[in-house]
Amino acid sequence: MFAVEEINRNPNLLPNLTLGFHLYNAYHSDARTLESSLRWLSGQGRLVPNYGCWGQERPVAIIGGATSALSVQMGPLLELYRYPQVIYGPFDPILSDKAQFPSLYQMAPKDSSLHKGMVRLMTHFQWTWVALVTVDDLRGEEFLTQLTVEMANHGVCVSFTEKIPVSERRHAESQTAFMPRIMASPIKVIFIHGDTDSLMILRYSQMPFFPVWKVWVTTSHWDITMRPQHFDGNYFHGALTFSHLTRDVPGFKAFLKTVNPIIYPEDILLGEFWHSAFRCRENLEKLKQEECLSNTSLETLPLFFFDMTMSDLSYTIYNGVYAVAWALHEMFLMQLGKGSVVEGESWVPHPWQLHSFLKNLQFNNSAGDQVFMDENRNPEAQYNILNYVTLHVDAEVLVKVGQYCPKAEPGQDFSIDDVAIVWAVSGSKIPRATCNESCAPGFRQTPLEGEPICCFNCSLCPEGEISNQMNMKHCVTCPEDEYPNQERNRCLPKVVIFLNVSEPLGVTLICVAFSFSLLTALVLWVFVKFRDTPIVKANNRALSYTLLVSLSFCFLCSLLFIGRPTAATCLLRQTTFGIVFTVAVSSILAKTIMVVLAFRLTIPGSRGRMWVQSRVSTSVVIICSGIQIIICGIWLGIAPPFPDTDTHSEPGHIIIGCNEGSVIAFYSVLGYMGFLALGSFTVAFLARNLPDTFNEAKLITFSMLVFCSVWVSFLPTYQSTKGKAMVVVEIFSILASSAGLLGCIFIPKCWVILLRPDRNTQERIKNKVSSRGRNHSDSLSANSFPRHNQR
């Protein structure tokens, strides 16, 4: 009515025509729909097939088909007479087949992305267990397929599916199976895709006396404000509706405020609606009746009776009326250009003439939207998300809470205000729609065999992994520099550990190393100060000095193992330790060999006396140490040690240490040093009973026993420890073995030199030699023995 009046007031659109309309009811029965169509074709309420009794008021087009079913029922009959049928119902791809329906024109935008918008809503609220309701026809089946596929792609499951019958007979048959089954189910969220026809099934539904709260998500075509009057709106309180995003038509609300049966007395439907909505009684006097009609307005009616905003269907009807008017306008201009219209004569267009103009028609409506009659150019629908709220018995409202625009930029296509939504189930709290309880952070979903993916158990994350969100399907591994907390719901930074110089253990080891190094230097000072005494001469002064200097460096090389490892310290610590210790052990080996040679090869006139010389001992030290230097050089050239981090050995810690580079080279250095130590021990052990004045061989035997015991114990202990403890074990072994050599070889001699000088005389040495070695008295003199040993 509003569109027709607006067109007729426009002098530029149809200047010589007055547009009118006839309103017909639609039925849920195929037979009744066909009968109504035949009556319309005949005109004046008669049913005379192939005859028209319209006169000059013959219609040129039909704007109808609130549902696809009605359009299909009317289409073949109207096609016989080439009547254009402008459809204002939901867009249906089936009706786009021009071979079957050449005279149908769909005005509604395409709902090709509606299923994606619904799934976006599901994922936004984390609904994974929902029920689906669709119309039992091809359009409903196609939408159900699209929706279930999209849901599966986003991890949402269908609890059950219901299909709404499309005929009145089947409506009545389903009254015991449809809505009662939905209301009795434990499912909290129901998505409905239907139309105004399918909504009428509610008139047959027997609902529980007390509302069972559900979250209903519907399309605007399944308009819950148009439900049957006996159906309490509280059942749909908190529902969400996807409504087409449209602009306000200027003047429409002002027009509705002025509409009443007095202004339009010929409109029977308006009068009946008015009496029903405002409860005007028919038996009132005429004056009172007029007062009832004149003092009321559509604006005062609750939403259940009348919505002052233009609905999706009404907006499409408005565009459909204008489409027919623009087609007549184009036709009139063409006829005027051809001279077919004679001034003063009436111009009567024929229905079939409109097709050529409707096919490619496009125009801008008064709201500023562009309208296309070509279905291929029809835009994709955009949606407002409305929240249906019932305030009390006769007060209800639709509140916009969100929007879905498929063609918008990613991230801006979907928006919703969670706080603005009023829920029937839980007030302001978002309802849960899951198969079972959610998995808290620290747990992961474990699928149940034979059940949908949305039904699962909750399992604790494996060791070393976390989940920091609800319902995570997989746990994630923490970065290498972090570790899971006890609840396994977040990662904590690992503590970096190494043998720090500032911690008590590091300070203690440094003090011990320096103390022993100073003690060794003190012993060296004693030996240098008393270098001309018999006991120092008898122990080969050069080898003693070399051994003491190397032992001092052995104590100090342990300092390379303390502190944060660097590239320099990693290169030096093992190689320095290996070379310095090899010099010390080589010196001991040389001393041991010289003791044996001194007693075995110094018989007067023996050719072996040439071996008892200082250069022999020096050669032993240089050759043995040189081999170790070569091994270390090969190690540094092929696979040198380097700083490394170990993030796995100790939970919650990052161990900073030195990677040896080549394990074979590392154990080769230790093995060679052990070989020299074992050789020294063996030679010293065999010579322990020789008549040595100061018992050098016995002291070396005992010192080598201590040395070998320490390093034999070191190997298994070193392999079984990690991180800082491994470094401490090696430092302890270095200090203990060095202290053993120092204490066993030199402390007894220092005791004699400093505390028992009476034993450190030439006469005392002669007496001991004569008493201990009578078999050697002819070959060795007390004066020659020290000299030989010295050499």
Helices and strands as residue ranges (DSSP letters): H 2-8, H 30-42, G 55-57, E 62-64, H 68-80, E 85-87, G 93-96, E 104-106, H 114-124, E 129-135, H 138-153, E 157-164, H 168-173, H 179-184, E 189-193, H 196-199, G 200-204, E 215-219, G 224-226, G 233-236, E 240-244, H 252-258, H 268-278, H 286-294, G 298-300, H 312-338, G 351-354, H 355-358, E 362-364, E 370-372, G 375-377, E 383-392, E 395-404, E 414-416, E 443-447, E 456-460, E 465-466, E 476-477, E 482-484, E 491-493, E 495-497, H 504-529, H 534-538, H 541-557, G 558-561, H 567-600, G 607-611, H 614-638, E 642-646, E 653-659, H 663-686, H 696-720, H 724-741, I 742-746, H 747-755, G 757-759, H 762-772, G 774-776, H 784-790
